[in-house]
Structures are given as C-alpha cells and as structure tokens.
C-alpha cells in the first residue's frame, strides 16, 4: 500500500470528513499514536491502515479496499 492508496482507501471506507477525523484524532493502541503521527514518522502505510481498520472494527473487506481501487 502506498500513501496515496491509504488516503484513497480512507475516503472510500470512512468518507473524507470522518476519515480525516479518525486519522488525526484516534490514537491507535497498536502503534501508540495517531495515524497522522505514524505517517509523519514514515511508518508503513499498510501497518497504519491495518491498525485503523482493527481499531474501528471495520472488518476484512475494508482492510483490502486499496486492492480494488
């Protein structure tokens, strides 16, 4: 997953408003920081995406959204 695929998937799964809110406000326990912080620290986008999907309980289908874009 690339960073651009991360953002596209975020919009598809959560919508742009909720998605941006989740990325900036939700601390992902698996990473110990928000997705924004993890992206700034250049964590692997799929690792961040996986943590976000797990924390929101969005399910397996949402996890692989980027492969269908």
C-alpha positions as CSV (number, residue, x, y, z in Angstrom):
1,X,0.0,0.0,0.0
2,X,1.3,3.4,-0.9
3,X,0.5,6.6,1.0
4,X,-1.8,7.7,-1.8
5,X,-3.7,4.4,-1.6
6,X,-4.0,4.9,2.1
7,X,-5.8,8.3,1.6
8,X,-8.0,6.9,-1.2
9,X,-9.0,3.9,0.9
10,X,-9.7,6.2,3.8
11,X,-12.2,8.2,1.7
12,X,-13.8,5.1,0.3
13,X,-14.3,3.3,3.7
14,X,-15.0,6.2,6.0
15,X,-15.8,9.2,3.8
16,X,-13.5,12.2,3.7
17,X,-14.8,14.0,6.8
18,X,-14.9,11.1,9.2
19,X,-11.8,9.6,7.7
20,X,-9.7,12.8,8.3
21,X,-11.1,13.0,11.9
22,X,-10.1,9.4,12.6
23,X,-6.6,9.8,11.2
24,X,-5.9,12.9,13.2
25,X,-7.8,12.2,16.5
26,X,-7.9,8.4,17.1
27,X,-4.9,7.1,18.9
28,X,-4.2,3.6,17.6
29,X,-3.1,1.4,20.6
30,X,-1.2,-0.9,18.3
31,X,1.0,2.0,17.3
32,X,0.8,4.2,20.4
33,X,0.0,7.3,18.2
34,X,-2.5,8.6,15.7
35,X,-2.3,7.6,12.0
36,X,-1.2,11.2,11.2
37,X,1.7,10.8,13.6
38,X,2.6,7.4,12.2
39,X,2.5,8.8,8.6
40,X,4.8,11.6,9.6
41,X,7.2,9.1,11.1
42,X,7.1,7.2,7.8
43,X,5.6,4.0,9.2
44,X,4.4,1.6,6.6
45,X,1.0,2.8,5.3
46,X,-0.4,-0.8,5.4
47,X,0.6,-1.2,9.0
48,X,-1.2,2.1,9.8
49,X,-4.2,1.1,7.7
50,X,-4.4,-2.3,9.4
51,X,-4.3,-0.7,12.9
52,X,-7.0,1.8,11.9
53,X,-9.3,-0.9,10.5
54,X,-8.8,-3.1,13.6
55,X,-9.4,-0.2,16.0
56,X,-12.6,0.8,14.2
57,X,-13.9,-2.8,13.8
58,X,-14.4,-2.2,10.1
59,X,-13.6,-5.8,9.0
60,X,-11.7,-7.8,6.5
61,X,-13.4,-6.3,3.4
62,X,-12.4,-2.7,4.4
63,X,-8.8,-3.9,5.0
64,X,-8.4,-4.8,1.4
65,X,-10.2,-1.8,-0.2
66,X,-7.0,-0.5,-1.7
67,X,-6.6,-3.6,-3.8
68,X,-9.9,-2.8,-5.5
69,X,-9.2,0.8,-6.3
